[in-house]
């Protein structure tokens, strides 16, 4: 159980980093890019807390 949760957390973290990198590469203005990054970080934190059984 602990190993599976650890792998899930690691995969989620890697997906968050990858999506943040891809958003940074988009040719959009800085304000929209910043809003997208904040939304991705919030969704990522919520999903990580879900794996840690907080929610």
NUBALUM-998773 format. One record per residue: residue number from 1; x, y, z of N, C-alpha, C in turn. Coordinates in nm, 2 decimals, padded with zeros to 4 digits. Example, Ala and Ser with C-alpha at 12.3 -4.5 7.8 and 13.67 -1.06 7.14 Angstrom:
BEGIN
(1 (01.32 -00.57 00.78) (01.23 -00.45 00.78) (01.32 -00.33 00.78))
(2 (01.28 -00.22 00.71) (01.37 -00.11 00.71) (01.29 00.00 00.79))
END
This chain:
BEGIN
(1 (00.08 -00.12 00.00) (00.00 00.00 00.00) (00.09 00.13 00.00))
(2 (00.19 00.13 00.08) (00.27 00.25 00.09) (00.35 00.27 -00.03))
(3 (00.40 00.16 -00.09) (00.48 00.17 -00.22) (00.39 00.22 -00.33))
(4 (00.27 00.17 -00.34) (00.18 00.22 -00.44) (00.14 00.36 -00.43))
(5 (00.12 00.41 -00.30) (00.09 00.55 -00.28) (00.21 00.64 -00.32))
(6 (00.33 00.59 -00.28) (00.46 00.66 -00.31) (00.48 00.68 -00.46))
(7 (00.45 00.57 -00.54) (00.46 00.57 -00.68) (00.36 00.67 -00.74))
(8 (00.24 00.67 -00.69) (00.13 00.75 -00.74) (00.17 00.90 -00.71))
(9 (00.23 00.93 -00.60) (00.27 01.07 -00.57) (00.38 01.11 -00.66))
(10 (00.47 01.02 -00.68) (00.59 01.05 -00.77) (00.54 01.08 -00.91))
(11 (00.45 01.00 -00.96) (00.40 01.01 -01.10) (00.32 01.14 -01.11))
(12 (00.24 01.17 -01.01) (00.16 01.30 -01.01) (00.25 01.42 -01.01))
(13 (00.36 01.41 -00.93) (00.45 01.52 -00.92) (00.52 01.54 -01.06))
(14 (00.56 01.43 -01.12) (00.63 01.44 -01.25) (00.53 01.50 -01.36))
(15 (00.41 01.46 -01.36) (00.31 01.51 -01.45) (00.29 01.66 -01.43))
(16 (00.28 01.70 -01.31) (00.27 01.85 -01.28) (00.39 01.93 -01.33))
(17 (00.51 01.88 -01.31) (00.63 01.94 -01.36) (00.63 01.95 -01.51))
(18 (00.59 01.84 -01.58) (00.58 01.83 -01.72) (00.48 01.93 -01.78))
(19 (00.37 01.94 -01.72) (00.26 02.03 -01.77) (00.31 02.18 -01.74))
(20 (00.37 02.20 -01.63) (00.42 02.34 -01.61) (00.53 02.38 -01.71))
(21 (00.61 02.28 -01.74) (00.71 02.31 -01.85) (00.65 02.34 -01.98))
(22 (00.55 02.26 -02.02) (00.48 02.28 -02.14) (00.41 02.41 -02.15))
(23 (00.34 02.45 -02.04) (00.28 02.58 -02.03) (00.38 02.69 -02.05))
(24 (00.49 02.68 -01.99) (00.60 02.78 -02.00) (00.64 02.80 -02.14))
(25 (00.63 02.69 -02.22) (00.68 02.70 -02.36) (00.57 02.76 -02.46))
(26 (00.45 02.77 -02.41) (00.34 02.82 -02.50) (00.37 02.97 -02.53))
(27 (00.33 03.01 -02.66) (00.35 03.15 -02.70) (00.23 03.23 -02.66))
(28 (00.21 03.25 -02.53) (00.10 03.34 -02.49) (00.16 03.44 -02.40))
(29 (00.07 03.54 -02.37) (00.13 03.65 -02.29) (00.15 03.61 -02.14))
(30 (00.23 03.69 -02.07) (00.27 03.65 -01.94) (00.16 03.64 -01.84))
(31 (00.06 03.72 -01.84) (-00.05 03.71 -01.75) (-00.13 03.58 -01.76))
(32 (-00.16 03.54 -01.88) (-00.24 03.42 -01.91) (-00.15 03.30 -01.87))
(33 (-00.02 03.31 -01.89) (00.07 03.20 -01.86) (00.08 03.18 -01.71))
(34 (00.08 03.29 -01.63) (00.09 03.29 -01.49) (-00.04 03.23 -01.43))
(35 (-00.15 03.27 -01.48) (-00.28 03.22 -01.44) (-00.29 03.07 -01.46))
(36 (-00.25 03.02 -01.58) (-00.25 02.88 -01.61) (-00.15 02.80 -01.51))
(37 (-00.04 02.86 -01.48) (00.05 02.79 -01.39) (00.00 02.78 -01.25))
(38 (-00.07 02.89 -01.21) (-00.13 02.89 -01.07) (-00.24 02.78 -01.06))
(39 (-00.32 02.77 -01.17) (-00.43 02.67 -01.17) (-00.37 02.53 -01.17))
(40 (-00.27 02.51 -01.25) (-00.20 02.38 -01.25) (-00.14 02.34 -01.11))
(41 (-00.08 02.44 -01.05) (-00.02 02.41 -00.92) (-00.13 02.38 -00.82))
(42 (-00.24 02.45 -00.82) (-00.35 02.42 -00.73) (-00.41 02.29 -00.75))
(43 (-00.43 02.25 -00.87) (-00.49 02.12 -00.91) (-00.39 02.01 -00.86))
(44 (-00.26 02.04 -00.88) (-00.16 01.94 -00.84) (-00.15 01.92 -00.69))
(45 (-00.16 02.03 -00.62) (-00.16 02.02 -00.47) (-00.28 01.94 -00.42))
(46 (-00.40 01.97 -00.48) (-00.52 01.90 -00.44) (-00.50 01.75 -00.47))
(47 (-00.45 01.71 -00.59) (-00.44 01.57 -00.62) (-00.33 01.50 -00.53))
(48 (-00.23 01.57 -00.49) (-00.13 01.52 -00.40) (-00.19 01.50 -00.26))
(49 (-00.27 01.59 -00.22) (-00.33 01.58 -00.09) (-00.43 01.46 -00.09))
(50 (-00.49 01.44 -00.20) (-00.58 01.33 -00.22) (-00.51 01.19 -00.20))
(51 (-00.39 01.18 -00.25) (-00.31 01.06 -00.24) (-00.26 01.04 -00.09))
(52 (-00.24 01.15 -00.02) (-00.20 01.15 00.12) (-00.32 01.13 00.21))
(53 (-00.44 01.11 00.16) (-00.56 01.08 00.23) (-00.60 01.20 00.32))
(54 (-00.57 01.32 00.28) (-00.62 01.44 00.35) (-00.77 01.46 00.31))
(55 (-00.80 01.44 00.19) (-00.94 01.46 00.14) (-01.00 01.32 00.13))
END
